Amino acid sequence: MGDTHWSSHFKTVRNFISLFSSIIHVLGVLAKEGSNYQERSLAKFLVDDIKYYEFVYTLHLMLKVLAIIHDLNMALQRKDQDIVSVMNLVGFTKRQLQSMRESKWDSLVKDVSSFCVKHDIVILEMDKNYALGKSKRKSSSVKYSHNLRVEVFNTVIDLQLAELNNRFDEVNTDLLLGMASLSPDNSFANYDKERIMKLATHYRDEFSVSMLEDLSFELGNYIDYVREVNNVFSNLKRLEDLSETLVKINFHKTWKLVYLLVKLSLILPVATATMERAFSSMKYIKNDLRSRIGDEFLNDCLVCYIENEVFESVPNEAIIDRFQKMAVRRVQL
């Protein structure tokens, strides 16, 4: 799932279900009137596979899972990123997946059965042996176990939960929420002392136990001052603005520990501004035509796209020389 543009696959699965009858019809026509034997055989093979209970079951299972994570995927790609809201949505998505794992098996089976009745697909009974007629499976006999279905159902959801836990683990969550709590946007509306303190605990080399105690006291005076009406902090939007203002009015010496935490947040590779640009840029780089682009290549493309001002300053001759010296080439670039 890490190499997948989730929203594009959600649309694909949803449209496949909506256009199921038309897809079957077109493939049926090709199976009879294809231009050659290979085309006719492939069309017939696809019809047999698509009009198969296991395929329909998997299709609906993926639709339900992708529908749950769709809102989160869209939120992560918005330009006006609200980290606190997004992290709350991450938690909500995890709970939805867990709830589906625990209680929505019956609704899935009901939806699949209803779809099969509508499109004249054989509904296979649980715990019954089937010899599957004239198809690529004609020599096989398959037993459809209820326990096996549940295992597949649970495995798909567990994989999604593992993906979310991997990308939004406890440390990443603490860092993101801590930085959001420092943000001066909307008169420090996201300020949360507990989250800021938790952020500081991840910098063990910078904050000793005694310094953490000092930070706790310092934050109280700091937030009361910056929230006063009509002062220089009233209309700030970003952490960069907050850092510049603290230095400008010489308060970086008054609230040394707060200023240190602001600086540390700004140099993190997952700083709020970088995340906003990365996720808003991803929809241009990883579009429907390149929905299976790998993480490494995606990261390289995002760096070039996001930091285009830096790359525009690099002359073409320097790039050519760089590639020329990387390996022995037959011709001069």
C-alpha positions in Angstrom: 0.0 0.0 0.0 3.0 2.3 0.5 3.5 2.4 -3.3 -0.2 3.1 -4.1 -2.1 6.3 -4.7 -5.1 5.2 -2.7 -7.6 7.6 -4.1 -7.1 6.4 -7.7 -7.7 2.8 -6.7 -10.8 3.7 -4.8 -12.2 5.3 -7.9 -11.2 2.3 -10.0 -12.9 -0.2 -7.7 -16.0 2.0 -7.4 -16.3 2.5 -11.1 -15.7 -1.2 -11.8 -18.7 -2.1 -9.6 -20.9 0.6 -11.2 -20.0 -0.5 -14.7 -19.9 -4.2 -14.1 -22.7 -5.1 -16.5 -21.2 -3.0 -19.3 -17.7 -4.5 -18.7 -19.2 -8.1 -18.9 -21.1 -7.1 -22.1 -18.0 -5.7 -23.9 -15.9 -8.7 -22.9 -18.7 -11.0 -24.1 -18.7 -9.2 -27.5 -14.9 -9.5 -27.8 -15.0 -13.2 -26.8 -17.3 -13.8 -29.9 -16.1 -11.2 -32.3 -12.4 -10.5 -31.4 -10.1 -9.9 -34.3 -8.0 -13.0 -33.5 -8.0 -16.2 -31.4 -5.7 -14.7 -28.7 -8.0 -11.7 -28.2 -11.1 -13.9 -28.1 -9.5 -16.3 -25.6 -8.3 -13.5 -23.3 -11.8 -11.9 -23.3 -13.4 -15.3 -22.4 -10.8 -15.9 -19.7 -11.6 -12.5 -18.2 -15.3 -13.0 -18.2 -14.9 -16.3 -16.4 -12.7 -14.7 -13.8 -14.9 -11.6 -13.3 -18.1 -13.6 -13.0 -16.7 -15.6 -10.1 -17.8 -15.2 -6.5 -14.3 -14.9 -5.1 -13.5 -12.0 -7.4 -16.8 -10.2 -6.4 -16.1 -10.8 -2.8 -12.5 -9.3 -3.0 -13.9 -6.4 -5.1 -16.4 -5.4 -2.4 -14.0 -6.0 0.4 -11.4 -3.6 -1.1 -14.2 -1.0 -1.8 -15.2 -1.0 1.9 -11.6 -0.7 3.1 -10.6 2.0 0.5 -13.8 4.0 1.3 -12.7 4.1 5.0 -9.3 5.5 4.2 -10.4 7.7 1.3 -11.2 10.8 3.5 -7.8 10.5 5.2 -6.0 10.3 1.9 -7.8 13.4 0.6 -7.0 15.3 3.8 -3.3 14.5 3.5 -3.2 16.0 0.0 -4.9 19.3 0.8 -2.8 22.4 0.5 -4.3 24.0 3.6 -3.0 21.4 5.9 -4.3 21.3 9.5 -2.0 18.8 11.3 -4.2 18.4 14.4 -7.3 17.6 12.3 -5.4 15.2 10.1 -4.0 13.4 13.1 -7.4 13.1 14.6 -8.6 11.7 11.3 -5.8 9.1 11.4 -7.0 8.0 14.8 -10.6 7.9 13.5 -9.6 5.9 10.5 -7.8 3.3 12.6 -10.9 3.0 14.8 -13.1 2.5 11.8 -10.9 -0.2 10.4 -10.9 -2.0 13.8 -14.7 -1.6 14.0 -15.0 -3.1 10.6 -12.8 -6.0 11.6 -14.9 -6.7 14.6 -18.5 -6.3 13.3 -18.9 -5.7 9.6 -18.3 -9.2 8.2 -22.1 -9.9 7.8 -22.7 -6.6 5.9 -20.0 -7.5 3.5 -21.4 -10.9 2.8 -24.9 -9.4 2.4 -23.6 -6.8 -0.2 -21.7 -9.5 -2.1 -24.7 -11.8 -2.2 -27.0 -9.0 -3.4 -24.6 -8.1 -6.1 -24.3 -11.7 -7.3 -28.1 -12.1 -7.5 -28.3 -8.9 -9.5 -25.7 -10.0 -12.0 -26.6 -13.7 -12.1 -23.4 -15.0 -10.4 -23.4 -18.3 -8.6 -23.3 -17.7 -4.8 -21.1 -20.4 -3.3 -22.2 -22.0 -0.1 -19.7 -22.2 2.8 -18.1 -25.5 3.6 -19.1 -27.1 0.3 -16.9 -28.7 -2.4 -17.2 -27.4 -5.9 -15.9 -28.8 -9.2 -15.5 -25.7 -11.3 -16.7 -26.6 -14.8 -15.0 -25.7 -18.1 -12.5 -23.1 -17.2 -8.9 -22.9 -16.2 -10.0 -24.4 -12.9 -11.8 -27.3 -14.4 -9.6 -30.0 -12.8 -9.8 -28.4 -9.3 -12.2 -28.9 -6.5 -12.3 -26.0 -4.0 -13.8 -25.9 -0.5 -15.1 -22.5 0.6 -14.6 -22.3 4.3 -16.2 -19.6 6.4 -13.1 -19.5 8.6 -10.9 -18.9 5.5 -13.1 -16.1 4.4 -12.9 -14.4 7.8 -9.2 -14.9 7.7 -8.8 -13.1 4.4 -11.2 -10.4 5.6 -9.1 -9.8 8.8 -5.8 -10.0 6.9 -6.7 -7.2 4.5 -7.8 -4.9 7.4 -4.7 -5.8 9.5 -2.5 -4.8 6.6 -4.2 -1.4 6.3 -3.9 -0.9 10.1 -0.2 -1.9 9.9 0.4 0.6 7.1 -1.2 3.4 9.1 0.7 2.4 12.3 3.9 2.3 10.3 3.5 5.7 8.7 1.9 7.4 11.8 3.6 5.7 14.7 3.7 7.1 18.2 6.9 9.1 17.8 5.7 10.7 14.5 2.4 11.5 16.0 4.0 13.2 19.0 6.3 15.2 16.7 3.5 16.4 14.4 1.0 17.2 17.2 3.8 18.9 19.2 4.8 21.2 16.3 1.1 21.9 15.6 0.7 23.0 19.2 3.6 25.5 18.8 2.0 27.1 15.7 1.0 30.7 16.1 -1.8 30.5 13.5 -5.2 31.8 14.6 -3.9 33.3 17.9 -2.2 30.0 18.9 -5.5 28.1 18.7 -3.8 24.7 18.6 -1.7 25.4 21.7 -1.5 22.3 24.0 1.1 22.3 26.8 1.0 18.6 27.2 1.8 17.9 23.6 4.6 20.5 23.6 6.1 18.9 26.6 5.9 15.5 25.0 7.6 16.9 21.9 10.5 18.2 24.1 11.0 14.8 25.7 12.0 13.4 22.3 15.1 15.7 22.4 16.9 14.0 25.2 20.3 15.6 24.3 18.8 19.1 24.3 16.4 18.9 27.3 17.5 17.5 30.6 15.1 16.7 33.4 15.6 20.1 35.0 15.3 21.9 31.7 11.9 20.1 31.1 10.8 21.5 34.4 11.9 25.0 33.5 10.2 24.6 30.1 6.9 23.8 31.9 7.0 27.0 33.8 8.2 29.0 30.9 5.3 27.9 28.6 2.8 29.4 31.0 4.2 32.9 30.8 4.9 32.5 27.1 1.4 31.6 26.1 -0.3 34.3 28.2 1.9 37.0 26.6 1.6 35.9 23.0 -2.2 35.7 23.2 -2.6 39.3 24.4 -4.6 41.4 22.0 -2.9 43.6 19.4 0.7 42.6 20.1 3.3 41.6 17.6 2.3 37.9 17.8 -1.4 38.5 16.9 -1.3 37.9 13.1 1.4 35.3 12.8 0.7 32.2 10.7 3.8 29.9 10.6 6.5 28.7 12.9 9.0 30.6 10.7 7.1 33.9 11.5 7.1 33.0 15.2 10.9 32.4 15.2 11.6 35.6 13.4 9.4 37.7 15.7 11.0 36.2 18.9 14.4 37.2 17.6 13.2 40.6 16.3 11.9 41.7 19.7 14.7 40.0 21.6 12.4 37.6 23.4 14.4 34.5 22.2 16.6 35.3 25.2 13.6 35.6 27.6 12.0 32.3 26.5 15.2 30.4 25.6 13.7 26.9 25.9 10.6 27.8 23.9 12.7 29.3 21.2 15.0 26.2 21.1 12.0 24.0 20.6 10.7 26.2 17.8 14.1 26.0 16.1 14.2 22.2 16.5 10.7 21.9 15.0 11.7 24.1 12.0 14.7 21.8 11.1 12.7 18.6 11.3 12.3 17.0 7.9 8.6 16.5 8.7 8.0 20.2 9.6 4.5 21.4 9.0 5.4 23.6 6.1 7.3 20.8 4.4 4.4 18.4 4.9 1.9 20.8 3.4 4.0 21.2 0.3 4.8 17.5 0.0 1.2 16.3 0.3 -0.2 19.1 -1.9 2.5 18.4 -4.5 2.0 14.6 -4.4 -1.3 14.8 -6.4 0.6 16.3 -9.3 3.5 13.9 -9.2 1.6 10.7 -8.3 -1.5 11.1 -10.5 -3.8 8.5 -12.1 -1.4 7.8 -14.9 1.4 7.1 -12.5 -0.5 5.5 -9.6 2.0 2.7 -9.1 5.1 4.8 -8.8 7.5 3.5 -6.1 8.4 5.4 -2.9 12.0 6.0 -3.8 11.3 7.4 -7.3 8.3 9.4 -5.8 10.6 11.0 -3.2 13.1 12.0 -5.8 10.4 13.6 -8.0 8.9 15.4 -5.1 12.2 16.9 -4.1 12.7 18.3 -7.6 9.2 19.6 -7.8 9.0 21.2 -4.3 12.5 22.7 -4.5 12.2 23.9 -8.1 13.7 27.3 -7.3 16.9 25.6 -6.1 17.1 23.3 -9.2 16.4 26.2 -11.6 19.5 27.9 -10.2 21.6 24.9 -11.3 23.0 25.3 -14.9 22.4 22.5 -17.4 26.1 22.3 -18.0 26.7 21.3 -14.4 24.1 18.5 -14.6 25.6 17.2 -17.8 29.1 17.2 -16.4 27.8 15.4 -13.3 26.2 12.6 -15.3 29.2 12.4 -17.7 31.6 11.7 -14.8 29.3 9.1 -13.2 30.3 6.4 -15.7 32.3 5.8 -18.9 30.0 6.6 -21.8 30.3 5.9 -25.5 29.6 9.5 -26.5 30.0 12.9 -25.0 26.8 14.2 -23.5 
